[in-house]
């Protein structure tokens, strides 16, 4: 008995099989892409968090640190607005929840001023919060406070002047020697923490410039005569620095 010949597969059926295979391949390709994208995101997140955890940076979030430091730089880039925003700058630099127990907020406010200058903004620390009486080495408080400036300083390339001032209260050194030694200590600390040495200049004024009171008169006896001013020259003049 003769075998029946199998009927040829209709062209439409062949097309459907080919289309089905193509869709399977495309689906596999897109699943692979999605897996790779998820993996890249995971790696990127880990890298960002690791970067945020370095040094003195705030460890509470990967994206917040740069945003906060940029805000400080932007505020300091407009010296004419500093009078109204000096407390805001202090709060951004030294948030309440990061201050060590030995530094109270009132102590910080009494011993730190944010001043507008012609060419930028000066952060002015009294010796009481940076040094031991008559000393030239940074105290634990001083190292903490000056260290907190480093992340902000890395967000700008502005030149920085560190200037020392004092009075006649210390008998072991002349006012000029003491003010210069303290300014140099602060400068060296910042350089050691990674701020480029080429951005710095140093000034020592001894007791030549006492603070001025509300009446515009110099005050010979004032704790604020014994100070270090860190001036960020953020007000860029025409033609550059």
C-alpha positions as MATLAB code, in Angstrom:
seq = 'XXXXXXXXXXXXXXXXXXXXXXXXXXXXXXXXXXXXXXXXXXXXXXXXXXXXXXXXXXXXXXXXXXXXXXXXXXXXXXXXXXXXXXXXXXXXXXXXXXXXXXXXXXXXXXXXXXXXXXXXXXXXXXXXXXXXXXXXXXXXXXXXXXXXXXXXXXXXXXXXXXXXXXXXXXXXXXXXXXXXXXXXXXXXXXXXXXXXXXXXXXXXXXXXXXXXXXXXXXXXXXXXXXXXXXXXXXXXXXXXX';
ca = [
       0.000    0.000    0.000;
       1.509    3.361   -1.071;
       2.434    5.816    1.698;
       0.571    9.080    1.843;
       2.682   12.112    1.105;
       2.773   14.671    3.944;
       1.183   17.928    2.981;
       3.755   20.765    2.673;
       3.787   23.303    5.501;
       1.814   26.376    4.466;
       3.971   29.518    3.939;
       2.009   31.356    6.662;
       2.968   28.700    9.251;
       6.649   29.023    8.348;
       6.435   32.816    8.786;
       4.808   32.436   12.214;
       7.556   30.068   13.394;
      10.256   32.479   12.230;
       8.492   35.477   13.835;
       8.113   33.562   17.115;
      11.834   32.746   17.169;
      12.665   36.405   16.493;
      10.440   37.632   19.337;
      12.069   35.127   21.712;
      15.520   36.419   20.777;
      14.454   40.059   21.198;
      12.892   39.328   24.591;
      16.107   37.618   25.728;
      18.151   40.612   24.493;
      16.014   43.149   26.397;
      16.130   41.075   29.592;
      19.928   41.030   29.287;
      20.035   44.819   28.815;
      17.778   45.372   31.836;
      19.990   43.125   33.985;
      23.135   45.010   32.925;
      21.496   48.399   33.606;
      20.460   47.332   37.109;
      23.961   46.080   37.822;
      25.529   49.371   36.647;
      23.182   51.370   38.860;
      24.114   49.233   41.848;
      27.844   49.718   41.211;
      27.405   53.465   40.720;
      25.474   53.765   43.980;
      28.219   51.923   45.871;
      30.926   54.141   44.384;
      29.008   57.332   45.220;
      28.403   56.270   48.818;
      32.048   55.271   49.245;
      33.186   58.679   47.970;
      30.862   60.455   50.376;
      32.331   58.506   53.283;
      35.873   59.836   52.847;
      37.597   62.183   55.286;
      35.479   64.772   57.057;
      32.491   64.517   54.719;
      29.023   64.025   56.082;
      28.204   60.290   56.041;
      24.448   60.589   56.022;
      23.894   60.623   52.261;
      25.857   60.278   49.038;
      24.383   63.263   47.226;
      23.869   65.737   50.075;
      27.489   66.628   50.736;
      28.339   68.255   47.436;
      24.997   70.044   47.378;
      25.625   71.517   50.831;
      29.173   72.591   50.017;
      28.072   74.148   46.734;
      25.433   76.122   48.630;
      28.104   77.515   50.974;
      30.338   78.509   48.055;
      27.428   80.203   46.299;
      26.564   82.173   49.444;
      30.180   83.225   49.901;
      30.480   84.279   46.262;
      28.261   87.284   47.047;
      29.993   89.209   49.857;
      27.441   92.000   49.683;
      24.764   89.547   50.890;
      26.793   88.014   53.741;
      25.476   90.366   56.430;
      22.019   88.842   56.015;
      23.238   85.275   55.527;
      26.104   84.840   57.970;
      24.068   82.617   60.305;
      23.019   80.488   57.346;
      26.693   79.996   56.419;
      27.551   79.037   60.003;
      24.690   76.527   60.147;
      25.740   74.914   56.858;
      29.394   74.690   57.874;
      28.696   73.478   61.408;
      25.271   71.793   61.681;
      24.012   71.326   65.233;
      23.934   67.542   64.915;
      27.630   67.351   63.964;
      29.059   69.553   66.711;
      31.013   67.598   69.332;
      29.767   67.869   72.904;
      32.628   70.177   73.936;
      31.519   72.859   71.455;
      28.158   74.429   72.142;
      26.283   76.404   69.487;
      26.470   79.570   71.588;
      30.218   79.089   72.074;
      30.652   78.757   68.313;
      28.544   81.827   67.565;
      30.465   83.910   70.120;
      33.832   82.937   68.652;
      33.143   82.817   64.918;
      32.228   85.734   62.677;
      31.462   85.696   58.952;
      32.535   89.025   57.479;
      32.166   90.560   54.039;
      35.400   91.843   52.529;
      36.047   93.717   49.312;
      37.433   90.633   47.592;
      35.521   87.868   49.319;
      34.301   86.493   52.641;
      36.344   85.996   55.809;
      35.697   83.339   58.441;
      37.062   84.840   61.668;
      37.860   82.509   64.597;
      39.009   83.792   67.980;
      42.012   82.130   69.622;
      39.722   80.936   72.422;
      38.119   78.330   70.168;
      41.259   77.408   68.192;
      44.229   77.512   70.589;
      45.240   77.169   74.200;
      46.039   80.553   75.831;
      49.268   81.831   74.299;
      49.663   78.611   72.288;
      50.298   78.099   68.591;
      49.124   74.492   68.177;
      45.512   73.838   67.268;
      43.411   72.424   70.086;
      41.036   69.504   69.521;
      38.262   72.050   69.003;
      40.429   73.949   66.561;
      41.291   70.874   64.507;
      37.639   69.928   64.292;
      36.465   73.405   63.253;
      39.197   74.062   60.691;
      38.798   70.532   59.357;
      35.123   71.187   58.652;
      36.151   73.868   56.151;
      38.036   71.465   53.899;
      35.077   69.982   51.931;
      33.807   73.492   51.156;
      37.270   74.658   50.085;
      37.536   71.785   47.607;
      34.379   72.993   45.851;
      36.011   76.270   44.782;
      39.386   77.284   43.366;
      39.303   80.704   45.073;
      42.614   81.940   46.528;
      42.768   81.814   50.328;
      44.535   84.203   52.681;
      45.145   83.154   56.291;
      45.847   86.130   58.540;
      46.801   86.199   62.220;
      46.015   88.974   64.713;
      46.644   89.260   68.418;
      47.287   91.756   71.236;
      49.842   92.375   73.995;
      48.416   89.760   76.379;
      51.055   87.084   75.718;
      54.492   87.699   77.241;
      56.443   84.833   75.658;
      56.335   86.086   72.059;
      55.901   89.417   70.352;
      52.400   90.014   68.910;
      53.799   89.723   65.388;
      55.488   86.400   66.114;
      52.420   84.928   67.812;
      49.980   86.047   65.106;
      52.266   84.707   62.370;
      52.791   81.350   64.069;
      49.049   80.832   64.546;
      48.220   81.749   60.948;
      50.916   79.372   59.719;
      49.550   76.551   61.905;
      46.069   76.944   60.376;
      47.478   77.144   56.843;
      49.642   74.044   57.329;
      46.680   72.099   58.737;
      44.523   72.901   55.686;
      47.322   71.950   53.293;
      47.832   68.693   55.189;
      44.116   67.938   54.728;
      44.390   68.310   50.957;
      43.773   71.965   50.056;
      46.443   72.881   47.457;
      49.332   74.901   48.851;
      49.372   77.089   45.728;
      46.047   78.670   46.702;
      47.310   80.127   49.981;
      48.910   83.351   51.097;
      49.880   84.188   54.677;
      49.613   87.439   56.648;
      50.588   88.404   60.190;
      49.473   91.718   61.696;
      50.284   91.343   65.392;
      48.330   93.957   67.366;
      48.166   96.471   64.520;
      44.457   96.088   63.773;
      42.231   95.757   66.864;
      38.526   95.200   66.308;
      36.261   98.205   65.823;
      33.194   98.826   67.984;
      29.790  100.125   66.919;
      31.045  103.705   67.147;
      33.893  102.998   64.737;
      36.555  103.115   67.446;
      39.288  100.497   68.016;
      38.866   98.314   71.094;
      42.254   97.563   72.669;
      40.906   95.034   75.184;
      38.776   92.478   73.365;
      39.000   88.671   72.973;
      38.296   89.182   69.279;
      41.638   90.934   68.829;
      43.227   87.497   69.196;
      41.927   85.910   66.029;
      42.688   84.112   62.765;
      40.904   85.258   59.615;
      40.505   82.826   56.716;
      39.613   84.895   53.665;
      38.235   83.134   50.607;
      38.677   85.517   47.696;
      35.421   84.540   46.036;
      34.595   87.959   44.579;
      36.216   87.516   41.188;
      37.153   90.895   39.655;
      37.025   91.603   35.938;
      39.997   89.891   34.289;
      40.293   87.179   36.977;
      42.257   87.026   40.185;
];
